[in-house]
Amino acid sequence: MNKRTAERNLTEGNVVLQLIKFALPFMLSNLIQTLYNVADMLIVGIFTGTEGISAVNIGGQVTFIITNIVVGLSVGGTVVIAQYLGSGDRKSRDESVKTLITFLFIASIIVTVVMMLLADIILNLIRTPQESYAEARSYLNITLLGTVFIFGYNGFSAILRGLGDSKRPLIFVSIACGVNVLLDLLFVGVFKMASSGAALATVISQAISMVACIIYLRRIDFGFDFKFNSFR
């Protein structure tokens, strides 16, 4: 597969129809990302009760905010990449890809460190009940370690959308969401890991969605080789 086959011209044919076909998978992808926390709450609630639901709900609110921040940043990257692609400026497009990946990688590390340091303050600010505080802290700690995967998936999805492909990010996140449910049942239902198991399932599934994007992008030779000197 080469670069040209990976790109899609949204100005050909019926433009309105093309935009609808592009936008629907994008919206569904964002919706499915929010279902991670819903699945965690439902399964934890079945096996552990109200304290587990409270812990997952509270911890999930924080990760939901992080997810929406990175989605906004990634959309900006999509616009820039698409503009350079449309103008035929491949050099600037490739530089934009490198900039987006590098920025999101650095940002993910900063966000992880800052949020880990502020976790107790945040949990107190949102008035976490004492009886579910320990579980909420555990859930939040583990999911924060997966911040790099949230940033990574959304960054690589932004690149694909900039190339005109919004379907594959939807496929990758749908597979990951299904894996999340299965791992929730395994970790929470079988291994009795409560909210920590749900958090671990979420992190693993987010990693799967990011790795799937990377594998596909490497196959299409999209202008980034993942070598250290390309992160600039």
Buried (B, 14 or more C-beta within 10 A) or exposed (E): EEBEEBBBEBEEEEEEEBEEBBEEBBEBBBEBBEBBBEBBBBBBBBBBEEBBBBBBBBBBBBBBEBBEBBBEBBBEBBBBBBBBBBEEEEEBBBBBBBBBBBBBBEBBEEBBEEBBEEBEEBBEEEEBEEEBBEBBBBBBBBBBBBBBBBBBBBBBBBBBBBBBBBBBBBBBBBBBBBBBBEBBBBBBBEEEBBBBBBBBBBBBBBBBBBBBBBEBBEEBEBBBEEEEEBBE
